[in-house]
Amino acid sequence: MTLVDGRSEPSTGLSVADLFDQTRKQTMKLVAPLSGEDMGLQSMEDASPPKWHLAHTTWFFEEFILKPSLPGYVPTDERFAVLFNSYYVQAGPRHTRSKRGLLSRPAVADVMAYRRRVEDALLDGLARGAFTLGHEPLEALVTLGCHHEMQHQELLVTDLLHAFSYNPLLPAYFDSRPVPVHPVGETGWSDHDGGLLTIGHDGDGFAYDCEGPRHKVWLEPYRLADRPVTNGEWIAFMEDGGYETQPLWLMEGWAAREKNGWTAPLYWWRQDGVWWSYTLQGPRPVDLAAPVVHVSYYEADAFARWAGYRLPTEAEWEAAAAPTRIAGNFLENGALMPLAGAPGLWGDVWQWTSSAFSPYPGFTPPDGAIGEYNGKFMVNQMVLRGGSCATPTRQMRASYRTFFYPHQRWQMLGLRLAADK
């Protein structure tokens, strides 16, 4: 299986050139509110500065498409291949990940010029038919590069949230917007018969390599909550001693809770008897009806056990989501925080599953550096499904698997409950 299937976006009919243009413009829209000082912030090793995201996504197109396949193309600066490589060992040496925030040079203006030069070269090469790659492989690689950049759009805003959270001013990335007030409703449940089902990407349009091969799984009958767990439900867990009750926790989860002093979701604090949270819209009182966010797998698993339920498997989630329409609170909505609203499977928060990120039966990574995209990360991480308020809508499909380490919290991570039927 290749990294991508299809030559264009089947849902929109976009040409690959238009997809590239729209993706690059969306990234620039995300950094428009930032100052030069903001562009260099790196608050931890897991996060990267906005400037680095801009350069790395550009390097991807230069390294994997322009340099090997556009005759006469001269790299912008050979040193960028070291500075802006992330983890592609076969592509050469890399700058230390934890020190990306020390890259005051190249300056922001130089990175912007780098982006424009690569964009012009790629679009011109497409228009002239100048690439040495065949039509399908070329469009597949450009499409992959666009979806790679969409992933970095999500990382850019969540990395920025983490960095801003260390500023005592608690700055807002953009002006706060009114949020409709919704009552805290009861959780509804959908019943699923299970049986012998097929999951994985069906070959229609783009997919990452880890979404296939398509294969059969056996599911026992199960039930799935019709919405993610809410802040109000999480506060009940906290008030009932959930963070202090060791039997609820996996051993490694309890150790992580003790080591990190977890007593609430990331970015929460209590002030004058009210729970507050820091968001990209600045500090806000916690909305009891909105999905809880910024909780680790360990916390999600402990909550599910406390509630008398469990986390769904990724196959259960996909089987339930496949026949539904993809609609929800995604990046384009502009809220960049989970919102209370109608029940559904999509958007607001990525939902932890109980499934480890491992290869599907028959999985083989592609050859070369591009094959390092997902395959080498298939250990010690857990799968999440459904997308979040920071995920571009175009990324979403029922087979999409994202993955994080079970202790991580800075992404838009939440949970949905499941039960045996």
C-alpha positions as CSV (number, residue, x, y, z in Angstrom):
1,M,0.0,0.0,0.0
2,T,1.2,3.5,-0.8
3,L,1.0,6.4,1.6
4,V,-1.8,7.9,-0.4
5,D,-4.6,6.7,-2.7
6,G,-6.2,9.0,-5.3
7,R,-5.0,12.0,-7.2
8,S,-7.2,14.7,-5.8
9,E,-9.6,15.4,-3.0
10,P,-12.7,13.4,-4.1
11,S,-15.1,15.2,-1.8
12,T,-14.3,18.6,-3.3
13,G,-12.8,17.8,-6.7
14,L,-9.8,20.1,-5.9
15,S,-6.8,19.9,-8.1
16,V,-3.6,19.1,-6.2
17,A,-2.4,22.7,-7.0
18,D,-5.5,24.2,-5.4
19,L,-5.2,21.9,-2.4
20,F,-1.6,23.0,-2.0
21,D,-2.5,26.7,-2.3
22,Q,-5.4,26.5,0.1
23,T,-3.4,24.5,2.7
24,R,-0.5,27.0,2.6
25,K,-2.8,29.9,3.0
26,Q,-4.5,28.3,6.0
27,T,-1.2,28.0,7.8
28,M,-0.4,31.7,7.1
29,K,-3.8,32.6,8.5
30,L,-3.0,30.8,11.7
31,V,0.2,32.7,12.3
32,A,-1.2,36.1,11.3
33,P,-2.1,37.1,14.9
34,L,1.4,36.3,16.2
35,S,4.3,38.7,17.0
36,G,7.9,38.1,16.1
37,E,8.5,37.1,19.7
38,D,5.6,34.6,19.6
39,M,7.1,32.9,16.6
40,G,10.1,31.6,18.4
41,L,8.4,30.2,21.5
42,Q,9.1,26.6,22.5
43,S,7.9,25.6,26.0
44,M,8.9,21.9,26.0
45,E,10.5,19.2,23.9
46,D,7.2,17.9,22.6
47,A,6.3,21.3,21.2
48,S,7.9,23.4,18.5
49,P,8.0,27.1,17.8
50,P,5.5,28.5,15.2
51,K,8.5,29.6,13.0
52,W,9.8,26.0,13.0
53,H,6.4,24.6,11.9
54,L,6.4,27.1,9.0
55,A,9.9,26.0,7.9
56,H,9.5,22.3,8.5
57,T,6.4,22.0,6.4
58,T,8.2,23.9,3.7
59,W,11.3,21.6,4.0
60,F,9.0,18.6,3.5
61,F,8.0,19.8,0.0
62,E,11.6,20.8,-0.8
63,E,13.2,17.6,0.4
64,F,10.8,15.0,-0.9
65,I,9.5,16.7,-4.1
66,L,11.6,19.6,-5.4
67,K,15.1,18.4,-4.7
68,P,14.8,14.9,-6.2
69,S,12.2,15.6,-8.9
70,L,12.4,19.1,-10.3
71,P,15.3,19.5,-12.8
72,G,17.4,22.5,-12.1
73,Y,16.0,23.2,-8.6
74,V,18.6,24.6,-6.3
75,P,17.9,24.3,-2.5
76,T,17.3,27.6,-0.7
77,D,20.0,26.9,1.9
78,E,21.6,23.5,2.3
79,R,21.7,24.1,6.1
80,F,17.9,24.1,6.2
81,A,18.0,20.4,5.6
82,V,19.5,20.0,9.1
83,L,17.6,22.7,10.9
84,F,14.1,21.7,9.7
85,N,14.2,17.9,9.4
86,S,12.2,16.5,12.2
87,Y,12.7,12.7,12.6
88,Y,13.5,11.4,9.1
89,V,16.8,9.6,9.8
90,Q,17.2,8.6,6.1
91,A,17.0,12.2,5.1
92,G,20.1,13.1,7.0
93,P,21.2,14.8,10.3
94,R,18.8,16.8,12.4
95,H,19.0,19.7,14.8
96,T,18.2,18.7,18.4
97,R,14.5,18.7,18.9
98,S,14.6,20.3,22.3
99,K,16.6,23.2,21.0
100,R,14.4,24.4,18.2
101,G,13.4,27.5,20.3
102,L,17.1,28.6,20.2
103,L,17.0,29.1,16.4
104,S,16.7,32.9,16.4
105,R,18.2,32.6,12.9
106,P,17.0,32.3,10.2
107,A,14.7,35.2,11.1
108,V,11.0,35.1,10.5
109,A,11.3,37.1,7.3
110,D,13.8,34.6,6.0
111,V,11.5,31.7,6.8
112,M,8.6,33.5,5.0
113,A,10.9,34.0,2.0
114,Y,11.8,30.3,2.1
115,R,8.1,29.4,2.0
116,R,7.4,31.7,-0.9
117,R,10.3,30.4,-2.9
118,V,9.3,26.7,-2.4
119,E,5.6,27.5,-3.2
120,D,6.5,29.3,-6.4
121,A,8.8,26.5,-7.5
122,L,6.3,23.8,-6.8
123,L,3.3,25.6,-8.4
124,D,5.4,26.6,-11.5
125,G,6.7,23.0,-11.8
126,L,3.2,21.6,-11.7
127,A,1.9,24.1,-14.3
128,R,4.8,23.3,-16.7
129,G,4.7,19.6,-16.1
130,A,8.4,19.8,-15.3
131,F,8.7,17.1,-12.6
132,T,10.4,13.9,-13.4
133,L,8.0,11.9,-11.3
134,G,5.0,10.3,-13.0
135,H,1.7,12.1,-12.7
136,E,0.2,9.9,-10.0
137,P,3.2,9.6,-7.8
138,L,3.8,13.4,-8.0
139,E,0.2,14.2,-7.0
140,A,0.2,11.6,-4.3
141,L,3.4,13.2,-2.7
142,V,2.0,16.7,-3.0
143,T,-1.2,15.6,-1.4
144,L,0.7,13.9,1.4
145,G,2.7,17.1,1.9
146,C,-0.5,19.0,2.3
147,H,-2.0,16.6,4.8
148,H,1.3,16.7,6.7
149,E,1.0,20.5,6.8
150,M,-2.6,20.1,8.1
151,Q,-1.2,18.0,11.0
152,H,1.3,20.8,11.7
153,Q,-1.5,23.4,11.7
154,E,-3.0,21.5,14.6
155,L,0.3,21.2,16.3
156,L,1.0,24.8,15.8
157,V,-2.0,26.1,17.7
158,T,-1.7,23.5,20.5
159,D,2.0,24.1,20.9
160,L,1.2,27.8,21.1
161,L,-1.4,27.3,23.8
162,H,1.1,25.4,25.9
163,A,3.7,28.2,25.4
164,F,1.2,31.0,26.2
165,S,0.1,29.1,29.3
166,Y,3.5,29.9,30.9
167,N,2.9,33.7,30.5
168,P,1.5,35.2,33.7
169,L,-0.5,37.6,31.5
170,L,-2.4,34.6,30.1
171,P,-2.6,36.2,26.7
172,A,-5.3,35.4,24.2
173,Y,-4.3,34.2,20.8
174,F,-7.4,36.0,19.4
175,D,-10.2,38.0,20.9
176,S,-12.7,36.0,23.1
177,R,-15.9,35.1,21.5
178,P,-19.3,34.6,23.1
179,V,-20.1,30.9,23.7
180,P,-23.7,29.8,23.8
181,V,-24.8,28.4,27.2
182,H,-26.1,24.8,27.1
183,P,-27.7,22.9,29.9
184,V,-25.8,19.8,31.1
185,G,-27.8,16.9,29.7
186,E,-27.9,13.2,30.3
187,T,-25.7,10.9,28.3
188,G,-27.4,9.0,25.6
189,W,-26.2,5.6,24.2
190,S,-26.2,3.9,20.8
191,D,-26.3,0.1,20.6
192,H,-24.2,-1.7,18.1
193,D,-24.6,-5.4,17.2
194,G,-20.9,-6.1,16.5
195,G,-20.1,-9.2,14.5
196,L,-17.5,-9.7,11.8
197,L,-16.8,-6.2,10.4
198,T,-14.2,-4.7,8.1
199,I,-12.2,-1.6,9.1
200,G,-9.4,0.5,7.6
201,H,-9.2,2.8,4.7
202,D,-11.4,1.8,1.8
203,G,-9.1,3.3,-0.9
204,D,-11.3,6.3,-1.7
205,G,-9.1,9.4,-1.6
206,F,-6.2,10.2,0.7
207,A,-5.1,8.1,3.7
208,Y,-2.0,7.6,5.7
209,D,-0.2,4.3,5.4
210,C,-1.1,3.3,9.0
211,E,-4.9,3.3,8.1
212,G,-4.5,0.1,6.1
213,P,-4.6,-2.6,5.0
214,R,-8.3,-2.9,5.3
215,H,-9.0,-6.0,7.4
216,K,-11.7,-7.9,9.3
217,V,-12.3,-7.7,13.0
218,W,-14.7,-9.4,15.3
219,L,-16.7,-7.2,17.7
220,E,-18.9,-8.3,20.5
221,P,-22.1,-6.3,20.9
222,Y,-21.4,-2.9,22.5
223,R,-22.8,0.4,23.5
224,L,-21.2,3.8,22.8
225,A,-22.0,7.1,24.5
226,D,-23.5,9.7,22.2
227,R,-21.1,12.5,23.3
228,P,-17.7,12.9,24.9
229,V,-17.4,13.1,28.7
230,T,-18.1,16.7,29.9
231,N,-16.4,19.0,32.3
232,G,-19.2,18.7,34.7
233,E,-18.8,15.0,34.8
234,W,-15.1,15.4,35.2
235,I,-15.6,17.7,38.2
236,A,-17.8,15.0,39.8
237,F,-14.9,12.6,39.4
238,M,-12.5,15.0,41.0
239,E,-14.8,15.8,43.9
240,D,-15.3,12.1,44.5
241,G,-11.6,11.7,45.0
242,G,-10.8,10.3,41.6
243,Y,-7.3,11.7,41.6
244,E,-6.6,10.3,45.0
245,T,-8.1,6.8,44.6
246,Q,-5.2,4.5,43.6
247,P,-7.3,1.4,42.7
248,L,-8.9,3.4,39.8
249,W,-5.5,3.9,38.1
250,L,-3.2,1.8,36.1
251,M,0.2,1.4,37.8
252,E,2.0,3.6,35.3
253,G,-0.8,6.1,35.4
254,W,-0.6,6.4,39.2
255,A,3.1,6.9,38.9
256,A,2.6,9.6,36.3
257,R,-0.1,11.3,38.5
258,E,2.3,11.3,41.5
259,K,5.3,12.5,39.5
260,N,3.5,15.3,37.8
261,G,1.1,16.3,40.6
262,W,-2.0,15.9,38.6
263,T,-5.2,16.9,40.4
264,A,-7.2,18.3,37.4
265,P,-6.9,18.5,33.6
266,L,-4.1,20.6,32.2
267,Y,-4.6,24.3,32.3
268,W,-7.3,24.2,35.0
269,W,-7.2,26.1,38.3
270,R,-9.7,26.9,41.0
271,Q,-10.5,30.5,41.9
272,D,-13.1,31.8,44.3
273,G,-14.8,28.4,44.3
274,V,-15.0,28.3,40.5
275,W,-13.0,26.1,38.1
276,W,-11.2,28.1,35.4
277,S,-9.3,27.0,32.3
278,Y,-6.7,28.7,30.1
279,T,-7.7,28.6,26.4
280,L,-6.5,30.2,23.2
281,Q,-9.3,32.7,23.8
282,G,-7.7,33.5,27.2
283,P,-8.8,32.4,30.7
284,R,-12.5,31.3,30.9
285,P,-14.7,29.7,33.5
286,V,-15.0,26.0,32.8
287,D,-18.2,25.3,30.8
288,L,-19.8,22.3,32.6
289,A,-21.6,21.1,29.4
290,A,-18.5,21.2,27.2
291,P,-16.3,18.2,26.6
292,V,-13.4,17.8,29.0
293,V,-10.0,18.3,27.3
294,H,-6.3,18.1,28.0
295,V,-6.5,14.8,29.9
296,S,-4.1,11.9,29.5
297,Y,-4.9,8.3,28.6
298,Y,-4.2,7.4,32.2
299,E,-6.7,9.9,33.4
300,A,-9.3,8.9,30.8
301,D,-8.9,5.2,31.8
302,A,-9.3,6.0,35.5
303,F,-12.4,8.1,34.8
304,A,-14.0,5.3,32.8
305,R,-13.3,2.8,35.6
306,W,-14.8,5.3,38.2
307,A,-17.9,5.8,36.0
308,G,-18.4,2.0,35.7
309,Y,-17.7,1.9,32.0
310,R,-14.6,1.6,29.7
311,L,-13.0,3.3,26.8
312,P,-14.0,2.0,23.3
313,T,-11.6,0.1,21.1
314,E,-10.6,1.9,17.9
315,A,-12.5,-0.7,15.9
316,E,-15.7,-0.1,17.9
317,W,-15.3,3.7,17.3
318,E,-14.7,3.3,13.6
319,A,-17.5,0.9,13.1
320,A,-19.9,3.3,14.7
321,A,-18.5,6.4,12.9
322,A,-18.2,5.0,9.3
323,P,-21.9,5.4,8.4
324,T,-22.2,8.9,10.0
325,R,-21.7,12.3,8.4
326,I,-18.5,14.1,9.4
327,A,-19.7,17.3,11.1
328,G,-18.5,19.0,14.2
329,N,-16.3,21.6,15.8
330,F,-13.1,21.6,13.8
331,L,-10.3,24.1,13.1
332,E,-12.3,26.0,10.5
333,N,-14.9,26.8,13.1
334,G,-12.4,29.2,14.7
335,A,-13.3,28.5,18.4
336,L,-10.1,26.4,19.0
337,M,-11.7,25.1,22.2
338,P,-14.4,22.4,22.8
339,L,-17.9,23.6,22.7
340,A,-21.1,22.3,24.3
341,G,-23.7,21.3,21.7
342,A,-25.4,18.5,19.9
343,P,-24.2,15.0,20.5
344,G,-22.0,13.4,17.8
345,L,-18.9,11.4,17.1
346,W,-16.8,14.1,15.4
347,G,-14.8,17.1,16.5
348,D,-14.2,19.0,19.7
349,V,-11.8,16.6,21.3
350,W,-9.7,13.6,20.1
351,Q,-11.1,10.6,21.9
352,W,-8.8,8.1,23.6
353,T,-9.4,4.5,22.8
354,S,-8.1,1.4,24.6
355,S,-6.2,0.4,21.5
356,A,-2.5,0.5,21.2
357,F,-1.0,2.1,18.0
358,S,0.2,-1.0,16.2
359,P,0.3,-2.1,12.6
360,Y,-2.8,-3.6,11.0
361,P,-2.3,-7.2,9.6
362,G,-0.3,-7.0,6.5
363,F,1.0,-3.5,7.0
364,T,4.3,-2.7,5.3
365,P,5.8,0.8,5.4
366,P,6.9,2.4,2.1
367,D,10.5,2.4,1.2
368,G,12.8,5.3,1.9
369,A,12.6,8.2,4.3
370,I,8.9,8.8,3.6
371,G,8.2,5.4,5.1
372,E,9.3,6.7,8.4
373,Y,6.1,8.8,8.6
374,N,4.2,6.4,10.8
375,G,5.6,2.9,10.9
376,K,8.5,3.5,13.3
377,F,6.1,5.0,15.9
378,M,4.0,1.9,16.3
379,V,5.0,1.1,19.9
380,N,4.0,2.4,23.4
381,Q,1.4,4.9,22.1
382,M,-2.4,4.8,22.1
383,V,-4.9,5.5,19.3
384,L,-7.3,8.4,19.4
385,R,-10.2,9.0,17.0
386,G,-12.6,11.6,15.8
387,G,-10.6,14.8,15.4
388,S,-10.7,18.0,17.6
389,C,-11.4,21.7,17.5
390,A,-7.9,22.1,16.2
391,T,-8.1,19.5,13.4
392,P,-8.7,20.7,9.8
393,T,-11.9,19.1,8.6
394,R,-10.3,17.9,5.4
395,Q,-8.2,15.5,7.6
396,M,-11.1,13.6,8.9
397,R,-12.4,10.2,7.8
398,A,-13.6,7.2,9.8
399,S,-10.3,5.4,9.4
400,Y,-8.1,8.2,10.5
401,R,-5.8,7.2,13.5
402,T,-3.9,9.6,15.5
403,F,-1.7,8.5,18.4
404,F,0.0,9.9,21.5
405,Y,1.9,8.6,24.5
406,P,-0.4,7.8,27.4
407,H,1.0,10.5,29.6
408,Q,0.6,13.4,27.2
409,R,-2.0,16.1,27.7
410,W,-1.2,19.2,25.7
411,Q,-3.1,18.2,22.7
412,M,-6.9,18.5,22.5
413,L,-7.4,15.1,24.2
414,G,-10.7,13.9,25.7
415,L,-12.7,10.7,25.9
416,R,-16.0,8.9,25.2
417,L,-17.3,6.0,27.2
418,A,-18.2,2.6,26.0
419,A,-19.8,-0.5,27.5
420,D,-20.5,-4.1,26.7
421,K,-24.1,-4.7,25.6
